[in-house]
Amino acid sequence: MQISLKVEPAGFVLSVKDNGCGFLLESPAARTPPDPARPANGNGLGNMRQRLKEIGGECEIKSAPRAGTNVTFRVPMKLSVS
C-alpha cells in the first residue's frame, strides 16, 4: 500500500493506492469476483464522494478487478501564513 499527502495552495491531495483485488466501478453489485466476506454491498464510495462534494472537494476512484485500487481525495482549505 502507498499513501501520499501533498499540500497545495488551494488545499491538499491525499492518495491511497494498493495492489489488491480491485473491483468494478460501474456497478458495485457486479463485483468480480464477489467477496463472500461482505454481507452486502455498501455505499461508502458514494458517501466519500458526496461528503467531499459538499465541501468543494473531489474524490477520484480508479479500480479494476485484479488490478488494485487508487483513491485520491482533493480537499480544499484556506492556508494562513503567520
Rosetta blueprint (number, residue, H / E / L):
1 M L
2 Q E
3 I E
4 S E
5 L E
6 K E
7 V E
8 E E
9 P L
10 A L
11 G E
12 F E
13 V E
14 L E
15 S E
16 V E
17 K E
18 D E
19 N L
20 G L
21 C L
22 G L
23 F L
24 L L
25 L L
26 E L
27 S L
28 P H
29 A H
30 A H
31 R L
32 T L
33 P L
34 P L
35 D L
36 P L
37 A L
38 R L
39 P L
40 A L
41 N L
42 G L
43 N L
44 G H
45 L H
46 G H
47 N H
48 M H
49 R H
50 Q H
51 R H
52 L H
53 K H
54 E H
55 I L
56 G L
57 G L
58 E E
59 C E
60 E E
61 I E
62 K E
63 S E
64 A L
65 P L
66 R L
67 A L
68 G L
69 T E
70 N E
71 V E
72 T E
73 F E
74 R E
75 V E
76 P E
77 M L
78 K L
79 L L
80 S L
81 V L
82 S L
